[in-house]
Amino acid sequence: MRSLAPIRFGLRGARRRLGLVLILYLVALVPALVVAVEAAGSFSAGLSHSLFAQEAFEGNRWGVWSDLGRDPRTDLSGALGGFDALAVLAFLAQVLAAAGAVEVLLFREPRGEHPFLLGVGRHGWRFVRSAIWFAGALALLAAAVSAALVAVTELARERADAGLQLWGWIAVLAVGVLAFVPLDLAYDLSRLAAAGHGDRRTLFGFVRALGHALRHPLRLLPLWLFSTLLPLGLIAAYLAARAAVAPRNVAHVALLVLAQQLVFVLVAFFTVARWGAEIAYYQAIGEPRWCGRREAGRLRGERRDREPEEERREAEIAGEDIAAAS
């Protein structure tokens, strides 16, 4: 199928750039380690007298948290505030890492020895602004879904119909997922347009890419299933397996940590593959300049004329490769 060609291209690119996979894995790991250290420091006073050693290894997390919550010496507000700040920093790190990854995966002019760092500096602010528009769109979508769920619940309560509430919730959540798909795709495609052409109109780019995603849902659906549901499926499978296992000793905990980190290495691998697949798709549709002015197509052609011949040939080979794979 033609729609699967970018996915094959992205997987092949991820296998060739394992160093980039390692970078994305470490970008996600370092904030997690910081959170773990802060959690240990914040909760140590409360856990010093609790049944943590017995309850945690038995898998009884409720016993640990209930005991901790009853401790008047433990102030969770400061820890939770610190977690919020770390979550924001971790999110920004992920956005900047995406900017570096895109620069590595794009066919560009010669960039020296550190294209990842160059991408962070070149596209970082554009990617942050794109994240703001995407977060705003998600907030509006979440508010609409929440309002719809409340309305369905009230209607079911008035009619005393539990079935209406169940099926109404399923319908609302299904519509919410269907609305999220084009938003997610438009977010990535608009960032590619901004990075590929050096344009700054990220809000216009997001809107134009969203229009493209709405016009071509079936063409983009396999790409979204691969890039979003596969990593989420890996994490969900790990969480389900983890819930069924109660560690009995330190060796069990070490094995669980190893399995967890393996899952996140695979997630980093599929993240690189996702960017490669989306870049291949973006190139296959002609690299539209969504984040620039509509009349800027002439400038785009002039910029390409100034690129080195070998770089242009490399991009052409990539396009031929995608066409051959389809």
C-alpha positions, 0 to 999 in steps of 0.5 A: 500500500502506498500509505505504508511506504513512509512507515517503512522509510521511517523504520529504516531510518531509525535503524540507521540512527541508533545514536539519535534513539539513545539521545531521545531515550536519555532526554526522557530518562534524566527528568525521570531520575530527577523526579525520583531523587526529589520524591525520595527526599520529600517522602523520606520523613514520612516513609521512615516509620511506615510499612514501605519495606513490607507493603511495597514489595508485596505490591500493596501501594495503597497501604504505603500511600495511606500510611504516608497521607496520615503522617502529619510531618509529611507536607506533600504540597511542596513536592507536588509543586516541584513535580509540576515544575519538573513536568514543564521542564521535561515537556520543554526538553521533549520539544527541543529534542524533537527539534534536534531530531528533525534537523538530523533526519531532514536532508539539509545543506552541510551542517558540521558535526553536531546537527542535533544541537544545530536543530535545537538552536535553529528550530527550538523556538518555532517548536515551542510556539507550535507546542503552545498552539497544540496545547491550546487546541487540546485544551479546547477539545478537552473542555468540549469532551468534558462538557459533553460527558457532563451533559450525557450524565445529566440526561441519563440521570433524568431518565434513570437510564444507565445504558444511556450513560454508558453508550453516551460516554463511549460515543463522546470519547470516540468522537474526541479521539477522532477529533484528536487524530487530525490535531496530532498529525497537524501538529507534527506536519506543521513543525516539519513545514517550519523546520524545512523552510525556516518559516515562523508563522507556526499558528498559520502552519498549524491551521493549514496542516490541520486542513490537509489532515482533514482532507486526507484522513484515510491517507494519514490514518496508517501513519497516525496508528503507527506513530501514536498507538504503537508506543502507547500500546507498548507502555500499556502492555508494560503497565498491565504486566506490571500490575499483575506482578508483585515484586518480592525482593530487590532482584524482582525490582531490578528486573522490573526496572530493566523491563521498564527501561527497555520499553522506553528504549523501544518508545524512543526508537519508534519516536525516531521512526515516526519523525522519519515516516512523517518527513517521508510523507511530507516530502512525498506531498511536495513539501508545502510551505504551510508556515510561510506566506502563500506567495513565497513559493518562488522564494522556496524555488530560489533557495533550492537552486542555491543548494549544493547539487549533491544535497539535492540529489540525496533528497531526490534519491529519498523520494525515489526510494519512497516511490519504489517502496510503494 
